[in-house]
Amino acid sequence: MSINVTKAYLPPLEQYVGYLEGIWERGWLTNNGPLVQQLEADLSAELDGSQVQFMSNGTIALQVAIKALEMTGEIITTPFSYVATTTAILWEGCEPVFVDIEEQTFCIDATKIEAAITPRTTGILATHVYGYPCDVLAIEEIAKRHNLKVIYDGAHAFGVRVHGRSLLSYGDISTCSFHATKLFHTTEGGAIIMNDKELARKVWLYKSFGHVGDEYFTLGINGKNSEFHAAMGLCNLPRVPGFIAARHKLVVLYRQELAGLPLQFPESQEASLEYNYAYFPVVFETEKQMHQVKDALAAQDINTRRYFFPSLNKLPYHTGADCPVSEDISRRVLSLPFYQELHLRDIQRIGIIIRSNLD
Ligand SMILES: *Cc1c(COP(=O)(O)O)cnc(C)c1O
Protein backbone atom coordinates (compact mmCIF):
# COMPACT_ATOMS: atom_id res chain seq x y z
CA MET A 1 0.00 0.00 0.00
CA SER A 2 1.31 3.42 -0.87
CA ILE A 3 2.25 5.91 1.84
CA ASN A 4 1.70 9.56 1.11
CA VAL A 5 3.54 12.49 2.57
CA THR A 6 0.35 13.73 4.25
CA LYS A 7 -3.08 12.27 4.78
CA ALA A 8 -6.08 14.45 5.51
CA TYR A 9 -7.95 13.62 8.71
CA LEU A 10 -11.62 12.81 8.17
CA PRO A 11 -13.96 13.07 11.17
CA PRO A 12 -16.64 10.42 11.82
CA LEU A 13 -19.10 10.74 8.93
CA GLU A 14 -22.15 10.89 11.26
CA GLN A 15 -20.76 13.99 12.91
CA TYR A 16 -20.36 15.78 9.58
CA VAL A 17 -23.81 14.60 8.47
CA GLY A 18 -25.22 16.12 11.67
CA TYR A 19 -23.98 19.53 10.51
CA LEU A 20 -25.29 18.86 6.97
CA GLU A 21 -28.79 18.27 8.37
CA GLY A 22 -28.67 21.72 9.94
CA ILE A 23 -27.56 23.26 6.65
CA TRP A 24 -30.46 21.50 4.84
CA GLU A 25 -32.97 22.72 7.43
CA ARG A 26 -31.80 26.32 7.22
CA GLY A 27 -31.13 26.42 3.48
CA TRP A 28 -28.25 28.81 4.30
CA LEU A 29 -25.18 27.60 2.38
CA THR A 30 -22.74 30.50 2.42
CA ASN A 31 -22.35 34.27 3.09
CA ASN A 32 -21.57 34.39 6.81
CA GLY A 33 -23.93 31.63 7.90
CA PRO A 34 -24.25 30.34 11.47
CA LEU A 35 -21.57 27.64 11.12
CA VAL A 36 -19.06 30.17 9.76
CA GLN A 37 -19.91 32.48 12.66
CA GLN A 38 -19.54 29.60 15.12
CA LEU A 39 -16.18 28.56 13.68
CA GLU A 40 -14.89 32.15 13.79
CA ALA A 41 -15.97 32.46 17.44
CA ASP A 42 -14.33 29.14 18.38
CA LEU A 43 -11.15 30.08 16.54
CA SER A 44 -11.10 33.47 18.23
CA ALA A 45 -11.22 31.74 21.65
CA GLU A 46 -8.51 29.32 20.55
CA LEU A 47 -6.34 32.20 19.28
CA ASP A 48 -6.49 34.31 22.44
CA GLY A 49 -9.41 36.53 21.54
CA SER A 50 -8.06 37.78 18.24
CA GLN A 51 -10.39 38.91 15.45
CA VAL A 52 -10.67 35.95 13.08
CA GLN A 53 -12.08 35.96 9.55
CA PHE A 54 -12.64 32.59 7.91
CA MET A 55 -11.33 32.79 4.33
CA SER A 56 -11.60 30.73 1.15
CA ASN A 57 -7.94 29.67 1.44
CA GLY A 58 -4.56 30.69 2.81
CA THR A 59 -3.40 32.30 -0.42
CA ILE A 60 -6.33 34.72 -0.74
CA ALA A 61 -5.84 35.40 2.99
CA LEU A 62 -2.29 36.59 2.26
CA GLN A 63 -3.41 38.73 -0.66
CA VAL A 64 -6.24 40.36 1.29
CA ALA A 65 -3.83 40.94 4.20
CA ILE A 66 -1.39 42.80 1.94
CA LYS A 67 -4.28 44.93 0.56
CA ALA A 68 -5.81 45.65 3.95
CA LEU A 69 -2.46 46.80 5.40
CA GLU A 70 -1.92 48.97 2.30
CA MET A 71 1.49 47.51 1.61
CA THR A 72 3.01 48.83 -1.63
CA GLY A 73 6.50 48.96 -3.16
CA GLU A 74 8.89 46.53 -1.50
CA ILE A 75 7.96 43.82 0.99
CA ILE A 76 10.74 42.05 2.86
CA THR A 77 10.10 38.32 2.83
CA THR A 78 11.57 34.87 3.20
CA PRO A 79 12.87 32.72 0.34
CA PHE A 80 12.12 29.54 2.31
CA SER A 81 8.35 29.02 2.21
CA TYR A 82 5.61 27.68 0.02
CA VAL A 83 5.40 29.53 -3.29
CA ALA A 84 2.13 31.25 -2.30
CA THR A 85 4.03 33.52 0.12
CA THR A 86 5.95 35.07 -2.78
CA THR A 87 3.21 34.96 -5.41
CA ALA A 88 0.80 36.78 -3.06
CA ILE A 89 3.29 39.68 -2.99
CA LEU A 90 3.74 39.66 -6.77
CA TRP A 91 -0.02 39.28 -7.38
CA GLU A 92 -0.60 42.41 -5.28
CA GLY A 93 1.82 44.33 -7.51
CA CYS A 94 4.55 44.53 -4.87
CA GLU A 95 8.22 43.57 -5.04
CA PRO A 96 9.45 40.72 -2.82
CA VAL A 97 12.85 41.52 -1.27
CA PHE A 98 14.35 38.28 0.00
CA VAL A 99 16.28 38.11 3.26
CA ASP A 100 18.11 34.86 3.98
CA ILE A 101 17.07 32.40 6.70
CA GLU A 102 18.46 31.12 10.00
CA GLU A 103 20.42 27.86 9.88
CA GLN A 104 18.41 26.29 12.72
CA THR A 105 14.77 27.34 12.40
CA PHE A 106 14.80 27.97 8.61
CA CYS A 107 12.78 31.14 9.36
CA ILE A 108 13.80 34.60 8.12
CA ASP A 109 16.98 35.84 9.82
CA ALA A 110 15.78 38.90 11.74
CA THR A 111 19.35 40.17 12.14
CA LYS A 112 19.56 40.64 8.36
CA ILE A 113 16.26 42.49 7.88
CA GLU A 114 17.39 46.06 8.58
CA ALA A 115 20.08 45.96 5.88
CA ALA A 116 17.37 45.19 3.31
CA ILE A 117 15.09 48.13 4.20
CA THR A 118 14.91 50.94 1.63
CA PRO A 119 12.69 54.04 1.35
CA ARG A 120 10.28 51.88 -0.70
CA THR A 121 9.86 49.18 1.98
CA THR A 122 6.37 49.12 3.49
CA GLY A 123 6.22 45.77 5.23
CA ILE A 124 7.55 42.37 6.23
CA LEU A 125 5.93 39.06 5.28
CA ALA A 126 7.58 36.14 7.07
CA THR A 127 6.68 32.46 7.44
CA HIS A 128 6.77 30.38 10.63
CA VAL A 129 8.45 27.50 8.82
CA TYR A 130 7.12 24.04 9.80
CA GLY A 131 5.49 25.80 12.77
CA TYR A 132 8.80 27.05 14.23
CA PRO A 133 8.39 30.67 15.26
CA CYS A 134 10.16 33.57 13.61
CA ASP A 135 11.88 35.87 16.09
CA VAL A 136 8.60 37.74 16.60
CA LEU A 137 9.94 40.11 19.27
CA ALA A 138 12.94 41.25 17.19
CA ILE A 139 10.76 41.66 14.11
CA GLU A 140 8.21 43.70 16.07
CA GLU A 141 10.97 46.04 17.22
CA ILE A 142 12.38 46.50 13.72
CA ALA A 143 8.91 47.13 12.33
CA LYS A 144 8.21 49.80 14.96
CA ARG A 145 11.53 51.52 14.36
CA HIS A 146 10.97 51.73 10.59
CA ASN A 147 7.19 52.13 10.58
CA LEU A 148 6.59 48.86 8.72
CA LYS A 149 3.57 46.55 8.79
CA VAL A 150 4.08 42.87 9.59
CA ILE A 151 2.26 39.84 8.20
CA TYR A 152 3.07 36.32 9.32
CA ASP A 153 2.25 33.46 7.01
CA GLY A 154 1.16 31.08 9.76
CA ALA A 155 0.01 28.30 7.43
CA HIS A 156 2.08 25.82 9.49
CA ALA A 157 1.57 27.43 12.87
CA PHE A 158 -1.88 26.33 14.03
CA GLY A 159 -1.72 25.27 17.68
CA VAL A 160 1.73 26.76 18.31
CA ARG A 161 2.18 29.02 21.34
CA VAL A 162 5.11 31.23 22.22
CA HIS A 163 5.73 33.66 25.12
CA GLY A 164 2.42 32.44 26.58
CA ARG A 165 0.17 33.21 23.61
CA SER A 166 -0.85 31.83 20.25
CA LEU A 167 1.83 32.35 17.60
CA LEU A 168 -1.01 33.38 15.26
CA SER A 169 -1.74 36.41 17.44
CA TYR A 170 1.52 38.17 16.45
CA GLY A 171 2.07 40.75 13.72
CA ASP A 172 -0.45 43.25 12.36
CA ILE A 173 -1.98 40.22 10.67
CA SER A 174 -1.28 36.50 10.78
CA THR A 175 -2.75 34.30 8.11
CA CYS A 176 -3.38 30.59 8.25
CA SER A 177 -4.24 27.89 5.74
CA PHE A 178 -6.83 25.25 6.54
CA HIS A 179 -6.10 23.20 3.43
CA ALA A 180 -6.70 19.45 3.67
CA THR A 181 -2.95 18.81 4.03
CA LYS A 182 -2.57 21.03 7.09
CA LEU A 183 -2.67 20.06 10.78
CA PHE A 184 -6.12 21.64 11.24
CA HIS A 185 -8.19 21.68 8.06
CA THR A 186 -11.57 22.68 6.66
CA THR A 187 -11.01 20.88 3.29
CA GLU A 188 -10.11 24.18 1.64
CA GLY A 189 -9.93 27.28 3.76
CA GLY A 190 -7.86 29.75 5.67
CA ALA A 191 -8.05 32.64 8.05
CA ILE A 192 -6.93 36.17 8.72
CA ILE A 193 -6.13 36.75 12.38
CA MET A 194 -5.66 40.25 13.81
CA ASN A 195 -6.26 42.27 16.93
CA ASP A 196 -7.58 45.53 15.51
CA LYS A 197 -11.37 45.85 15.04
CA GLU A 198 -11.09 48.58 12.36
CA LEU A 199 -8.71 46.39 10.39
CA ALA A 200 -11.09 43.45 10.77
CA ARG A 201 -13.87 45.52 9.20
CA LYS A 202 -11.59 46.41 6.29
CA VAL A 203 -10.66 42.75 5.79
CA TRP A 204 -14.33 41.82 5.86
CA LEU A 205 -15.08 44.35 3.10
CA TYR A 206 -12.16 43.20 0.96
CA LYS A 207 -13.21 39.56 1.20
CA SER A 208 -16.87 40.41 0.44
CA PHE A 209 -16.59 42.32 -2.87
CA GLY A 210 -16.11 45.65 -1.09
CA HIS A 211 -19.77 46.37 -0.53
CA VAL A 212 -22.47 46.03 2.10
CA GLY A 213 -25.87 45.73 0.45
CA ASP A 214 -26.20 48.62 -1.98
CA GLU A 215 -23.34 50.63 -0.52
CA TYR A 216 -20.02 50.26 -2.36
CA PHE A 217 -16.90 51.19 -0.39
CA THR A 218 -13.85 49.69 -2.04
CA LEU A 219 -12.42 47.27 -4.53
CA GLY A 220 -12.94 43.77 -3.22
CA ILE A 221 -12.65 40.09 -4.02
CA ASN A 222 -14.55 36.94 -3.07
CA GLY A 223 -12.55 35.52 -0.16
CA LYS A 224 -15.50 34.05 1.75
CA ASN A 225 -15.92 30.43 2.71
CA SER A 226 -19.01 28.23 3.03
CA GLU A 227 -21.07 26.47 5.68
CA PHE A 228 -19.82 23.11 4.37
CA HIS A 229 -16.19 24.07 4.99
CA ALA A 230 -17.03 25.57 8.38
CA ALA A 231 -18.74 22.27 9.32
CA MET A 232 -15.53 20.36 8.61
CA GLY A 233 -13.66 22.84 10.77
CA LEU A 234 -16.13 22.49 13.64
CA CYS A 235 -15.69 18.70 13.51
CA ASN A 236 -11.89 18.93 13.50
CA LEU A 237 -11.14 21.84 15.83
CA PRO A 238 -11.75 20.03 19.17
CA ARG A 239 -9.45 17.22 17.97
CA VAL A 240 -6.40 19.44 17.42
CA PRO A 241 -4.80 18.73 20.85
CA GLY A 242 -5.15 14.99 20.10
CA PHE A 243 -3.57 15.48 16.65
CA ILE A 244 -0.62 17.31 18.20
CA ALA A 245 -0.11 14.65 20.90
CA ALA A 246 -0.20 11.85 18.30
CA ARG A 247 2.26 13.68 16.07
CA HIS A 248 4.63 14.32 18.97
CA LYS A 249 4.79 10.55 19.56
CA LEU A 250 5.53 9.95 15.87
CA VAL A 251 8.36 12.49 15.93
CA VAL A 252 9.91 10.63 18.88
CA LEU A 253 9.67 7.35 16.95
CA TYR A 254 11.14 8.87 13.79
CA ARG A 255 14.02 10.42 15.74
CA GLN A 256 14.74 7.01 17.34
CA GLU A 257 14.74 5.26 13.96
CA LEU A 258 17.01 7.89 12.42
CA ALA A 259 19.34 8.26 15.41
CA GLY A 260 23.05 8.35 14.56
CA LEU A 261 22.52 9.15 10.87
CA PRO A 262 24.14 12.22 9.33
CA LEU A 263 20.88 14.17 9.11
CA GLN A 264 19.94 17.65 10.26
CA PHE A 265 16.54 18.60 11.65
CA PRO A 266 15.21 22.14 11.93
CA GLU A 267 14.77 23.20 15.53
CA SER A 268 14.04 26.19 17.71
CA GLN A 269 15.89 27.28 20.86
CA GLU A 270 12.88 29.33 22.00
CA ALA A 271 12.34 28.24 25.61
CA SER A 272 8.66 29.26 25.74
CA LEU A 273 7.73 27.32 22.58
CA GLU A 274 4.76 24.95 22.64
CA TYR A 275 5.20 23.24 19.30
CA ASN A 276 2.60 21.60 17.01
CA TYR A 277 4.72 18.94 15.21
CA ALA A 278 3.22 19.97 11.88
CA TYR A 279 5.82 18.35 9.59
CA PHE A 280 8.76 15.98 9.64
CA PRO A 281 11.49 17.41 7.39
CA VAL A 282 15.04 16.09 7.28
CA VAL A 283 18.09 17.73 5.72
CA PHE A 284 20.64 15.42 4.10
CA GLU A 285 24.36 16.13 3.87
CA THR A 286 24.18 16.36 0.08
CA GLU A 287 21.55 16.87 -2.61
CA LYS A 288 22.66 13.55 -4.10
CA GLN A 289 21.78 11.68 -0.90
CA MET A 290 18.41 13.44 -0.81
CA HIS A 291 17.66 12.24 -4.36
CA GLN A 292 18.88 8.70 -3.63
CA VAL A 293 16.59 8.44 -0.62
CA LYS A 294 13.65 10.10 -2.37
CA ASP A 295 13.96 7.69 -5.32
CA ALA A 296 14.46 4.62 -3.10
CA LEU A 297 11.35 5.51 -1.09
CA ALA A 298 9.36 6.20 -4.28
CA ALA A 299 10.35 2.74 -5.59
CA GLN A 300 8.52 1.32 -2.52
CA ASP A 301 5.51 3.56 -3.15
CA ILE A 302 6.44 5.91 -0.30
CA ASN A 303 5.99 9.52 -1.30
CA THR A 304 8.02 12.40 0.01
CA ARG A 305 8.08 16.05 -0.93
CA ARG A 306 10.79 18.62 -1.55
CA TYR A 307 9.16 21.04 0.84
CA PHE A 308 10.53 23.66 0.14
CA PHE A 309 12.28 23.64 -3.20
CA PRO A 310 13.22 25.79 -5.03
CA SER A 311 14.35 28.61 -2.82
CA LEU A 312 11.84 31.31 -3.80
CA ASN A 313 14.51 33.80 -4.92
CA LYS A 314 15.11 31.34 -7.79
CA LEU A 315 11.62 31.08 -9.27
CA PRO A 316 11.68 30.93 -13.07
CA TYR A 317 9.35 33.94 -13.32
CA HIS A 318 10.96 36.08 -10.65
CA THR A 319 14.56 36.19 -9.48
CA GLY A 320 15.70 37.87 -6.29
CA ALA A 321 19.03 38.49 -4.56
CA ASP A 322 21.14 35.47 -3.56
CA CYS A 323 20.19 33.72 -0.32
CA PRO A 324 22.94 31.12 0.17
CA VAL A 325 21.52 29.48 3.33
CA SER A 326 18.03 29.06 1.89
CA GLU A 327 19.33 27.84 -1.48
CA ASP A 328 21.59 25.30 0.22
CA ILE A 329 18.95 23.92 2.60
CA SER A 330 16.21 23.82 -0.03
CA ARG A 331 18.41 21.61 -2.23
CA ARG A 332 18.94 19.06 0.57
CA VAL A 333 15.65 19.03 2.47
CA LEU A 334 12.93 16.40 2.20
CA SER A 335 9.61 16.17 4.03
CA LEU A 336 8.97 12.57 5.08
CA PRO A 337 5.49 11.03 5.36
CA PHE A 338 3.81 12.48 8.43
CA TYR A 339 0.21 12.17 9.57
CA GLN A 340 -1.61 10.93 12.66
CA GLU A 341 -2.37 7.42 11.38
CA LEU A 342 1.20 6.63 10.31
CA HIS A 343 2.24 3.30 11.87
CA LEU A 344 5.40 2.44 13.73
CA ARG A 345 6.13 -0.24 11.09
CA ASP A 346 5.92 2.42 8.33
CA ILE A 347 8.41 4.60 10.19
CA GLN A 348 10.70 1.60 10.68
CA ARG A 349 10.53 0.78 6.95
CA ILE A 350 11.30 4.37 6.05
CA GLY A 351 14.20 4.38 8.53
CA ILE A 352 15.73 1.26 6.97
CA ILE A 353 15.45 2.66 3.44
CA ILE A 354 17.08 5.94 4.49
CA ARG A 355 19.86 4.13 6.36
CA SER A 356 20.75 2.01 3.32
CA ASN A 357 20.77 4.90 0.83
CA LEU A 358 23.15 7.38 2.40
CA ASP A 359 26.34 6.37 0.56
C1 LIG B 1 -0.34 25.79 2.38
C2 LIG B 1 0.42 27.06 2.43
C3 LIG B 1 -0.07 28.24 1.84
C4 LIG B 1 -1.27 28.28 0.96
O1 LIG B 1 -2.46 27.97 1.59
P1 LIG B 1 -3.73 27.50 0.70
O2 LIG B 1 -4.81 27.39 1.72
O3 LIG B 1 -3.38 26.19 0.08
O4 LIG B 1 -3.99 28.57 -0.30
C5 LIG B 1 0.65 29.42 2.02
N1 LIG B 1 1.81 29.44 2.71
C6 LIG B 1 2.33 28.32 3.27
C7 LIG B 1 3.60 28.42 4.04
C8 LIG B 1 1.66 27.09 3.13
O5 LIG B 1 2.21 25.99 3.64
The ligand as an ORCA input file, in Angstrom:
! r2SCAN-3c Opt
* xyz 0 1
  C      -0.342     25.794      2.379
  C       0.421     27.062      2.431
  C      -0.074     28.245      1.842
  C      -1.271     28.276      0.960
  O      -2.456     27.966      1.587
  P      -3.729     27.497      0.703
  O      -4.807     27.389      1.724
  O      -3.375     26.192      0.080
  O      -3.989     28.565     -0.305
  C       0.652     29.418      2.018
  N       1.810     29.440      2.709
  C       2.328     28.320      3.266
  C       3.599     28.420      4.035
  C       1.661     27.095      3.125
  O       2.206     25.994      3.643
*
